[in-house]
Amino acid sequence: MKLARFKRAGRISYGIVEGQSVEEISSTPFLPYERTGEVYALEDVRLLSPCMPSKVAAVALNYSDHVKEMGKQVPVHPVFFFKPSTAVVGPLDTVIAPPGCERLDYEGELSVVIGSVARSVDPARAKDVILGYTCGIDATARDFQAEDLQWGRAKGFDTSAPLGPWIETELDPVDLALTTRVNGSVKQKGRTSSMVFSAPVLVAFVSRYVTLLPGDVIMTGTPAGIGPMGDGDRCTVEIEGIGVLEVGVRGPAEA
Ligand code: MG
């Protein structure tokens, strides 16, 4: 099932996407809900970020080919940082480079959406707290990341966490193709089977230290092929079994 959040006639709702339409539900996917019977064409609504996380935990260096391109070692345990709730934007929104940034990068990432409160979850039970998966971009001010010891401004700036287009709830995340394109040209082509730590392991690990709330998101890291985006570019992340997330870019004049 594909769960979306959308705006229509000034009203924000959640719904179930089927083909080219979306049926509104009575509540959020994180509470009991019913189908309302109100069905809209997807082209008549504006899709929003499919959830409103209290925080996005983003995992660094989780694909071995990306670890290699960064000249780093594979970490012995998952390493994560946070993007604040204010970093989240949705489909067809614009990633805006933070002030002074001279290199704004895409990082396409499979993103886990938490469905229920998770604290010290056993890896074998992690599935029970995962609502589903969506596409994400860990937008990064690469120059700030190199300058700073911590990545608050490099990876937590407003608009740095696009999510969407919806949450796919029936998906096995172990071996999915992930493709990032800028203006239609392929920049990253990976498979989630190359992850160092799997999605359930990441949920379990993060939840040992940080309570995860319904709607929270874990970005699971990016494959090789990172690179810059420039002003006016269109960036898409396509994940097999989910769909395509597209955003615009307001960035440095040249990528
Ligand atoms: Mg990343």
Residues whose N, C-alpha, C, O or C-beta is under 5 A from the ligand:
A	BS01	MG	V59 E107 D138 G221 T222
